[in-house]
Amino acid sequence: MDDTEVKSLCQMEAFLGGSGAVEFAGRSRDEVYAWTGKTLERHCYGTLNRSEKGLVRRYLARMTGLGRAQVTRLVTSYTESGRVEAAVYQRTKFPTRYTSRDVELLAYVDKSHGNLSGPATKRILEREYLEYGQGAYERLAGISVAQLYRFRGSEAYRRNNTTYQPTRPTVIPIGERRKPRPQGRPGFLRIDTVHQGDLDGVKGIYHVNAVDEVTQWEIVAAAPRISEHWLIPLLERLLEQFPFVVRGFHSDNGSEYINHTVAKLLEKLLIEQTKSRAHRTGDNGLVECKNGAVVRKHMGFRHIAALHAEAVDAFHRLHLNPYINFHRPCAVPETVEDPNGRRRTVYREWATPFEIFSRLPDCGSCLRPGVTLAELERFARTQSDTEVAIEMQKAKRQLMATVSKSAA
């Protein structure tokens, strides 16, 4: 814009009177600001009286198309600093609590543990810092579950972390058909079988999964076949792996457990045998949930030949079982009653099965002979949760490599 011919206030007043309804507008903010500053400087705005300043303001408004308030802000900027410049925008920023290193560490933990649920991962992060003194987890120890899931959806996180056999009915009158009543005592097991698929008509291995109802202590074992020859020795080894005395044995109505041989074994060990009731799918729901959350999560659905049963059972005994009982948090159920009398189960706390067991009153009296609470505590603190998870994942990769090589 060139208005150098407007040299006096009288010419400026004449221009405003003659321009009438003509409207002007600047092409860009930088041009408008630069022209405004030059105009104010040329007419020595600071030395003008009140009426003359008003004339200059009206002239600026007509030539730039700005409103009265905007012109006032530009004039104020000129009188204070001698320049008309755009204010530098200062965006409000919240203090950064978590760093990119924390996101990488979260991805590392999730990858090690196989991507557990948010509350379970939160509990692991707390234990890494509070129980095992890992300083790198100081900030993540206080993370919320919501923030944890937000990090899981971030690009930085993703860069660091990327057959079935129906139960056969039986009419054998073995075991009482009712739901177990542990009354807060450990030792009442829920047991089920998970088949590792068929391939060309050849059966794969079978996983036997046993879960304590109160503490969620879980023991997984493997056998090449579900028959008396294989199952009875497996059950004996499985029951011996529980640190507390086993008092109850609950299964569905499958013939692998509802038979005279198993009943005789349990009777010899003074273990009460019960079985699920008709039309009560929740009677054995706990172990069925664990089948998916633990067995299927770590072993998958692919076929594993029966010849690998011994290796898989060793993996369960040496790596998987210690991990899930001492280092993998699980939801602790709590029954609450609403004002209307309705009873429902909520999950407010996450803890490992060993933590749940150690909090039980008189838990020491429930232990099997030769097992002490101090010994279990020392074993739990030998390594951190993530260290054990990494070893377990390494052993699993070696096992799966052997399985795949054999299948090829």
N, C-alpha and C positions, 0 to 999 in steps of 0.2 A: 504494500500500500504506500503510495507516494502522496503525502499532503504537505510537502515542503512549502507550497505557496501560501498555506495558512500560517502566517507568521505572527499574527496579533490576535488578541482576544476579540477585537471587533470583527475581524474576518471570520473567526470561529462562530460568533453569535449570528452573523449574517448567513453562514452556511446552515446552521441549525434552523433558521427561519425559512430558508429557501428550499431545503431538502424535503419538507413536508412529510408525506407518508412513505418516503423511500426508506427501505431498511437495508442495512449492511451486515455482514458477518465475516469473521476471520476464517481462513482456510484451515489453520491448525493452531493448537494451543501455543506452540513455541513462537509462531509469527505474531499472534495476538499479544503475548507477554512482552516480546521484544519491542513491538511498535508502541505499546502502552508506556514502557519505560522511557523510550526516546521522546515521546510526546510530553510526558511529565517533566523530563529534564530540560527540553527545549523551551518550555513556557515557565520554567522556574517555579514549579508548583508550590514549594515551601514558602515563597515570599508573597503569594497571592492572599488577598483578603477573602472573606467568607463567600461573598457573592461570586467572585471570580473563580474560586475553587468549585463552586456548584456548577458554573458554566463549563469548566473543564471536565467535570464528571459526566455531565449530560453529553458532551461531545464524545467522550470515550465510549459511553454506552451506545450512542448512535452508530459510531464507526465500527465497533466490535460486535454488536449484537448481544452483549452481555447484560445481565440484569443489574439492578441497582446494588444489591448485596455483593455480587461478584466484583463489580467495579470498586466498591468500598474496600474489599479485601486486597485487591491489587494495589490500590492507592496506599493502604496501610502498610503493605509490604515495602513499597517504595520509600515512604517516610521513615520507616524503621531501619532499613538496611541500605537504601540508595539504589536498590535493584528490584526488578519485578521477576521473581523466579517461582517456579512450581515447588510447593512444599514436598519434601521427601517423605513418602509414606512409610511409616513404621508399623509393620504388621505385628499384632500381638502374638507372642509365642509363649507356649507353656514350657516349663522346664522339662528337659529330656530325662526320663527316669531309666529307661532301658536302652542299651547300646546295641549296635549291630552284632557285637560279640555275644550278647545275651541271646539274640535270635538264633545265632549259629549253635550256641550251646544247647538251646531248647531242641533244635532239630537233631542234634547229636544224641540227646537223651531219648527222644522219640524213636529215632532209628534203632537205638540199642535195645529198647524195650518193646519194639514192634508196634508203636503208635497206640498206646493205651488211651483210655478216656481222659478227658480234661481233669476231673477231680483226682483220678489215680496219679496222673503225671504231676499235678500240683503237690500231692503228698510226697512223691519221690523227690521233687526239688527241695521241699522242706527238710526231708530226712538227709539229703546230701549235705546241706549246710548245718543243720542243727545237730544231727546224730553223728555224722562222719567228719564234720569240720572242714568241708571243702569250700574254701573261700570264694572260688569262682561262681558259686551259686548264691551269693549273698543277696543280690537283687532279685533273682528269680525265686528265691524262697518266699517272697511276699507277693508274688504275682497272683492276680485273680484268675478264675477259670475263664471269664469272658475275655480278658486280655490275652490269655494263652491261646484261645481259639482265634483271636484276631491275628496273632503272630503266625499261626498255622496257615492262614489264608494269604500271607504276604509272599511277594516274589522272592525276597531274601531267604525265607524259610524253605520254599520249594526248591531253591537251588541246592540246598544242603541235604535235602531229604527226599528223594523221589522213589464109593458107591454105597450106597445105602442098603442096609438089610433090615426089613421090617421085623418087629418083635413078634415071635410066634406065640400064640396063646397056649396055655397049658391048664389042665384041670387037676394037676397034682396037688393034693391038700397039704402043702408044706408052707409054713410061715403064716403068721396072722395077718389078715387083710385089714390094715389100719395104718394111720400116719404115726410115725415115731413121736414120743413125748420126752425129749431130752431134759426139759425143765432147767435149762441154763447150764447143763453139764456137758463137757466135751466127750466125744467117744461114740456118738451116734452117726453112723456113716450112711450116705446115699451113694449108691454104686450103679454104674451103667457101662455099657460096652459101645465102643466106636469102631466101626469097620473101615479099614483103609482101602476100600474099593476093590473091584474086580478088573481083570485084564484078560481078555480072550477066554473067559470062563474060569480063570484061575483066581482063587481067593487071595486077597492080600492079608496083611497082619491085622490083629485086633488090639485095640487099646482098651484097657480096663481102667476106668476113672472112678476114684472114690473120694468123696468130699464130706468132711465133718460138718454137721448142720450148724453148730454153734460158732465154731472158730473159723470155718471155711478152709481148714487145713486140707490140702488136696494132695493125693498121691496118684500118679499115673504110671501104669506098667504096660508092657506089651507082650503078646504071645502069638505064635504062628497060627494057632488054631484055638477055637473055643470048644475044648473037649476035656473030659476028666483028666486025661494024661497031662495036659498042659495047664489047665485052669487051676487045679488044686495047689500045685507048687507055687503058681503065680500069686494066688490069694494069700498063701502063707507069707510069702516075701512082702507082699503089699501091706498086710496088716502089721508086720514087724517094723515097717518104716514110720508108722505113726508114733510120736513120742509119748502119747498118753494111752491109757487103757481103753480098748475098744469095747463098748457095751452093746451097741446095736448095729444091725446090718439090714439096710432097707434097699430093695430093688423093685423094678417093674416085674411083670409076670413072665419074663422070658425064661425059657427052659435052661439057659446056661447057668442060672442062679437058683431057680426053683427046682431042685432035684435032691435026691436022697444023699448024694455024695457031699454036696456043699452043706446041706443041713447037718450032716454028721460032723463035718469039720467045725462048723460054728458051735455046735453043741459041745464038742470037745474043748473049745476055747471059751465056753460060757458066754457066748454072744447071742443076744436075742435077734431072731430073724423076723422081719416083717416085709410085706409086699403092698404095692399100690392098690388102692380101691378102684372099683369100676366107676367111670365117669368123673373121676377126680384127677384131672391132668396135672394139678399142682403138687401132688404127693411126692413126685420125684423131680420136680421142676428145678431144684437147685443144681443137681449134678448135670441135668440136661443143658442148663445155661452155661455151665463150666465146659461142657463138651465143645460148644461153639467158641467161647471166649478164650479157651486155653488150648485144647487139643487141636481143633480145626485151625485155629489161628497160627499155631506153630508147625503143625504137621501137614496142613493143607488137605486137599481132597484127592491128590493123585495117588495112583496105585503104588504100593510098596510091597514087594514080594515077601513071602513068608520067611525066606532064608535070611532076611535082615532083622528078624524079630529080636534076636539077642542084642544086636548093636543098638536098635531103637530103645530097647528096655534099659540098656546101660546109659544111654543119653538121658532118658527120663530120670533114672535113679541118681546120676552124678551131676546133672546140670539143670534139667527142667524143674524137678521137684524142689531142690533147694531154692531156686530162683522164685518160684511162685509162692513159697511159704514164708520166706524170710525177706524178700526184697520186692515183691509185687503187691502194691496196695489194692484192696478190694473194698467195695461198698459195705458199710456196716448197717444192717437193717434196724430200724427203730419203729416200734408200733406206737402210734399216737391215737388218742380218742378225741373226736370233734365234740363240740357242745351238744350236737344232736345225737350223740351216742355212737356214731359211725366210727369204726376202727379202720385205720389204714396204715400202710407201711411207708416210711420216709427214709431217705438216705442222706444224713447230714455229715457223716464222718467217713473217712477213708483210712484204712490201716492194713498192715500185713497180717496174715493169719497168726504169726508168732506174737505180734503186738496184741491182737485180740485175746489170744490164749493167756498171755502173761498178765492181762488185766483182770482175769477171772478170779473171784475169791477162792482161796485155797487151791490155786492151780497146781502147786507143787504136789499136793496129795493125789492128783489125777495122773501123774507121770508113771510110766512103766518102770519096773525095777531096773536100776542101772542107769537111768536117765535123770539128769539134774537140770534145774532151770538155769544155773550158772553156766553149765556146759552149752546149753542152747544159746544163751546170751553171747558167749564168746564166739560161737560159730556165726551168729548174725552180724557181729561187728568185725569179722575178719576182713571183709571187703565191703565197699560201698555198693549201693543198689545198682548203679550204672556199671561199675566194674564187673559185677557178677553177670549183668545182662550182656555185656560185651563178650565175656567168655562163653556164655550160653549160646549166643548167636554164632560165634566162631565154631563151636562144636556142632551146631546144627548145620552150618554150611558144609563142614567136612562130612557129616553124615549124609546129607542130600547129594553131595558129589559122589560119594561111594554108591548110593542107591542109583543115581542116574547112569553112572559108568557101568554098573551091573546090568541095568535095563537095556543099555545100548548093545 
